[in-house]
Amino acid sequence: MRKTATTWLLLLFLIFVGFGDSFLPKPLSSASLHTRTAINKFVAGLFPNWDLRSDPNARTEKALDDIEKGRAK
């Protein structure tokens, strides 16, 4: 019985967070939107910022250039 109640509560929470702002009345729809926004910010904050200044393909391009130069000699 307890597992069933937990499953229903989790399902209702996911519906509330995922789709609540589209069909619930005004106070609940804004709460749903704020909850989803807070969860998104929390999950995004778990991952560190990646250094986008570095070129991820630079090593591969350098290796290809070395191979091409090696064949030309």
GROMACS elastic network, one bead per residue, 0.5 to 0.9 nm:
[ bonds ]
;  ai    aj funct       b0    kb
    1     4     6  0.52640   500
    1     5     6  0.64308   500
    1     6     6  0.88033   500
    2     5     6  0.51300   500
    2     6     6  0.61951   500
    2     7     6  0.85700   500
    3     6     6  0.51420   500
    3     7     6  0.61276   500
    3     8     6  0.86777   500
    4     7     6  0.50759   500
    4     8     6  0.62416   500
    4     9     6  0.86515   500
    5     8     6  0.51515   500
    5     9     6  0.61495   500
    5    10     6  0.85851   500
    6     9     6  0.51122   500
    6    10     6  0.60979   500
    6    11     6  0.85178   500
    7    10     6  0.52010   500
    7    11     6  0.61318   500
    7    12     6  0.86218   500
    8    11     6  0.50481   500
    8    12     6  0.60833   500
    8    13     6  0.85202   500
    9    12     6  0.51181   500
    9    13     6  0.60944   500
    9    14     6  0.86176   500
   10    13     6  0.50783   500
   10    14     6  0.62000   500
   10    15     6  0.86636   500
   11    14     6  0.51630   500
   11    15     6  0.62532   500
   11    16     6  0.85662   500
   12    15     6  0.51082   500
   12    16     6  0.60234   500
   12    17     6  0.85917   500
   13    17     6  0.61012   500
   13    18     6  0.83580   500
   14    17     6  0.52051   500
   14    18     6  0.57763   500
   14    19     6  0.81176   500
   15    18     6  0.51224   500
   15    19     6  0.54943   500
   15    20     6  0.63703   500
   16    19     6  0.57711   500
   16    21     6  0.77895   500
   16    24     6  0.86197   500
   16    28     6  0.87733   500
   16    29     6  0.84935   500
   16    32     6  0.60356   500
   17    20     6  0.58469   500
   17    21     6  0.79498   500
   17    31     6  0.86785   500
   17    32     6  0.51404   500
   17    33     6  0.70413   500
   17    34     6  0.88378   500
   17    35     6  0.64778   500
   17    36     6  0.55110   500
   18    21     6  0.79649   500
   18    32     6  0.77330   500
   18    33     6  0.84360   500
   18    36     6  0.70918   500
   19    22     6  0.57378   500
   19    23     6  0.72616   500
   19    24     6  0.86363   500
   19    29     6  0.87859   500
   19    32     6  0.78799   500
   19    33     6  0.87603   500
   20    23     6  0.57716   500
   20    24     6  0.54918   500
   20    25     6  0.88248   500
   20    28     6  0.73899   500
   20    29     6  0.55331   500
   20    30     6  0.85277   500
   20    31     6  0.85395   500
   20    32     6  0.55277   500
   20    33     6  0.75248   500
   21    24     6  0.58874   500
   21    25     6  0.80430   500
   21    26     6  0.81040   500
   21    28     6  0.73401   500
   21    30     6  0.63011   500
   21    31     6  0.79205   500
   21    32     6  0.56721   500
   21    33     6  0.58468   500
   22    25     6  0.87354   500
   22    29     6  0.69517   500
   23    29     6  0.73425   500
   24    27     6  0.81727   500
   24    28     6  0.59424   500
   24    29     6  0.51507   500
   24    30     6  0.88857   500
   24    32     6  0.87538   500
   25    28     6  0.57855   500
   25    29     6  0.58206   500
   25    30     6  0.86372   500
   26    29     6  0.51090   500
   26    30     6  0.62082   500
   26    31     6  0.85821   500
   27    30     6  0.55307   500
   27    31     6  0.63592   500
   27    32     6  0.88033   500
   28    32     6  0.61189   500
   28    33     6  0.86455   500
   29    32     6  0.50483   500
   29    33     6  0.62740   500
   29    34     6  0.86746   500
   30    33     6  0.50189   500
   30    34     6  0.61126   500
   30    35     6  0.84773   500
   31    34     6  0.51144   500
   31    35     6  0.60099   500
   31    36     6  0.85529   500
   32    35     6  0.51120   500
   32    36     6  0.61809   500
   32    37     6  0.85764   500
   33    36     6  0.52001   500
   33    37     6  0.61359   500
   33    38     6  0.86191   500
   34    37     6  0.50274   500
   34    38     6  0.60892   500
   34    39     6  0.85912   500
   35    38     6  0.51444   500
   35    39     6  0.61979   500
   35    40     6  0.86044   500
   36    39     6  0.51267   500
   36    40     6  0.61174   500
   36    41     6  0.86335   500
   37    40     6  0.51001   500
   37    41     6  0.62036   500
   37    42     6  0.85975   500
   38    41     6  0.51621   500
   38    42     6  0.61328   500
   38    43     6  0.86804   500
   39    42     6  0.50517   500
   39    43     6  0.61696   500
   39    44     6  0.85134   500
   40    43     6  0.52676   500
   40    44     6  0.60596   500
   40    45     6  0.84627   500
   41    44     6  0.50997   500
   41    45     6  0.60041   500
   41    46     6  0.87800   500
   42    45     6  0.50610   500
   42    46     6  0.65322   500
   43    46     6  0.52641   500
   43    47     6  0.73733   500
   44    47     6  0.58742   500
   44    48     6  0.84165   500
   45    48     6  0.70504   500
   45    49     6  0.86745   500
   47    50     6  0.86314   500
   49    52     6  0.86435   500
   50    53     6  0.88649   500
   51    54     6  0.63551   500
   52    55     6  0.73930   500
   52    56     6  0.85689   500
   54    57     6  0.89048   500
   54    58     6  0.83737   500
   55    58     6  0.54049   500
   55    59     6  0.83634   500
   56    59     6  0.72414   500
   56    60     6  0.83600   500
   57    60     6  0.53704   500
   57    61     6  0.61369   500
   57    62     6  0.86077   500
   58    61     6  0.51288   500
   58    62     6  0.60600   500
   58    63     6  0.85814   500
   59    62     6  0.51499   500
   59    63     6  0.61998   500
   59    64     6  0.86828   500
   60    63     6  0.50848   500
   60    64     6  0.62072   500
   60    65     6  0.86150   500
   61    64     6  0.51087   500
   61    65     6  0.61716   500
   61    66     6  0.86374   500
   62    65     6  0.50527   500
   62    66     6  0.61689   500
   62    67     6  0.86396   500
   63    66     6  0.50721   500
   63    67     6  0.62213   500
   63    68     6  0.86517   500
   64    67     6  0.50559   500
   64    68     6  0.61526   500
   64    69     6  0.85714   500
   65    68     6  0.50989   500
   65    69     6  0.61033   500
   65    70     6  0.84572   500
   66    69     6  0.51389   500
   66    70     6  0.59929   500
   66    71     6  0.86794   500
   67    70     6  0.50087   500
   67    71     6  0.63087   500
   67    72     6  0.87076   500
   68    71     6  0.52885   500
   68    72     6  0.63167   500
   68    73     6  0.89933   500
   69    72     6  0.50873   500
   69    73     6  0.65236   500
   70    73     6  0.55675   500
